[in-house]
């Protein structure tokens, strides 16, 4: 796998602001002061990291899925020869926001977030019916740790 | 302006902001202008969503794959329900665990605790899983590591309409 090299300023920009991005009119100015850059340099660098390098997906809020709708983690046991077709079928639902192939007999794992519990149930039924695969529906019981970003090891 | 209720404004903000803030000097002003409300209102709504936990965090969202975190392992543990609360807190506090959730037991699926582990490669991943196994000890009757082999779709949250 390729790994994109970052200079020290880029590393600090990515690492230091995974959370606590300021909710003030000119937030990038705070980042600039912290890193001893200009606001323009911060904006330019973040733009480069996002667009050219793809190192930053975006700068903005991370929403808690179950905070704004109804969501679950589901898995399908897909015969390997049908994986491509079934994965495409699942990904085509706009309610599916993550879809991963994983090493297990339950080999397709996806997160569904719908506006209402009814809609969520309908999408699950629909996927089970259309794919004919054995399905696990594993809604959250309790979150012990919410994703606050994690320190990146740069060595 | 037909949407006046805070929850309507929140929903519109979620839809716009899942794509990220515009990289301009006054990003919240730009967002406010886009939906026709005052910038102060956008900041107040975002503060409120942070306070209520609807927003987990605001910041730069790194692409872990581009940064070399190629191995993403969903570790799952068969732990009795009455021991999850304490163990979940310990597991979730480890720096390499990005998510730690309790999920229901099923006939085909005995695993109740999920901990997502990120590492640069399989060897490092195995070391981290060993650390988890030591911490959890005999409380887990069984565990598995489901390494992701491919991301087939990854987007922010989207709502129809």
Interface residues (C-beta under 8 A of the other chain):
Chain A: X1 X3 X4 X6 X13 X14 X17 X18 X19 X20 X21 X23 X24 X25 X26 X27 X28 X29 X39 X43 X46 X47 X50 X53 X54 X55 X56 X57 X58 X59 X60 X61 X62 X63 X64 X65 X67 X68 X69 X73 X87 X90 X91 X94 X95 X96 X97 X98 X99 X100 X101 X102 X103 X104 X106 X108 X109 X110 X113 X115 X134 X136 X138 X139 X140 X141 X142 X143 X144 X145 X146 X147 X148 X149 X150 X151 X152 X153
Chain B: X10 X11 X14 X17 X18 X19 X20 X21 X23 X24 X25 X26 X27 X28 X29 X39 X43 X46 X47 X49 X50 X52 X53 X54 X55 X56 X57 X58 X59 X60 X61 X62 X63 X65 X66 X67 X68 X69 X70 X72 X74 X84 X85 X88 X89 X91 X92 X93 X95 X96 X97 X98 X99 X100 X101 X102 X103 X104 X106 X108 X109 X112 X114 X118 X120 X144 X146 X147 X148 X149 X150 X151 X152 X153 X154 X155 X156 X157 X158 X159 X160
